[in-house]
Amino acid sequence: MRLSTLSLSIVMAISVGLLALLRTSADDDTPDSSPPARPVSDKPVAAAETPKNPPAIPAEERPFWDSAQQFLDAYARRDAAAIGGLFTEDAEFVDEFGERTQGRAAIVTMFQGVFENSPQAMMEAVQIERVRRISDQVALEEGYVISSEAPDAPRYRSRYVALHSLAKDGTWRINTLKSRGRESVDRREHLAQLAWLIGEWVNEDTQAVVHTTCNWSPDGNYLLREFTIQTHDGRQLSGVQRIGWDPARHKLRSWTFDSEGGFFTGLWTQDGQQWLLTSTGVNAAGDTVTATSSYQVVDPELIRWTYRSLIVGDQVQKDFQSVTMVKRPPVPNQAQPAP
């Protein structure tokens, strides 16, 4: 009995090579009549199929989170005028070097210069840590920005303080923005971006069960993943993956080895709300394998995964539907006591 197409695609989410090995050994011309995979979870299946919203943001903070997102979007578009629109007419901006820029028009000109002089500069995230209302028309925001001078350059965290004032049209705008300087993001903090992988994940259909576990390495410098696929006719395949920060490429990188002798390396890149894993390697049969897959974190207990392309040797493989991976709850008598 061959593995179902969906089971194979789940394995692909963990190891490009194991999927390629199974694909090349299976009769792919045979139509797959197995039913869709059923996530193993205490939740109803219907709930697992419905995307969940991230943790709720208090209503009084929503305008500031929206403004932060608008800032990120405008920066990505290189739209200095749109950034200027988030400031008051007489706003003040103080950068990490203490350079002071006064007035909206001057702030727009400053950002135009940034985009011209640093065309590859990236602002990856704005994290608001605190919003405090000083009065009905004044609010203080504190947080940090993650940025880099180019996609492959080191990333930095810059803490900031922003003073917002409420305009007559009901819009909050930045009156004062001060950067508190920047600091390098170390390898563990880089790796923490993939901490959503940690835990035990499972997916089951009528022909196979796939288990994946992910934990920090003892030194905290890697994420270690182990995976097994057990078919109902007795076949079992397994593999291991190590994910770490590559300081030469300034990228999150993974190394994967499967139980049949395949080995692969991959680079992780964040793309908006998803992560892309571009992998290349060799399977046990000696075929080169390349693929790009994407992970969408729906919530802490559910991940949707798809791949955009898979090439084994000279053969371009068909795409599969997205796969739902569900975090398996701990066995009650093995649950760790609360601290």
Buried (B, 14 or more C-beta within 10 A) or exposed (E): EBBBBBBBBBBBBBBBBBBBBBBBBBEBEEEBEBEEBBBBBEEEEEEBEEEEEEEEBEEEBEBBBEBBEBBBEBBEEBBBEBBBBBBBEEBBBBBBEEEEBEBBEBBBBBBBEBBEEEEEBBBBBBEBEEBEEEEEEBBBBBBBBBBBEEEEEEBBBBBBBBBBBBEEEEEBBBBBBBBEEBEEBEBBBBBBBBEBBBBBBBBBBEBBBBBBBBBBEEEEBBBBBBBBBBBEEEBEBBBBBBBBBBEEEBBBBBBBBBBBEBBBBBBBBEEEEBBBBBBBBBBBBEBEBBBBBBBBBBBEBBBBBBBEEBBBEEEEBEEBEBBBBBBBBEEEEEEEEEE
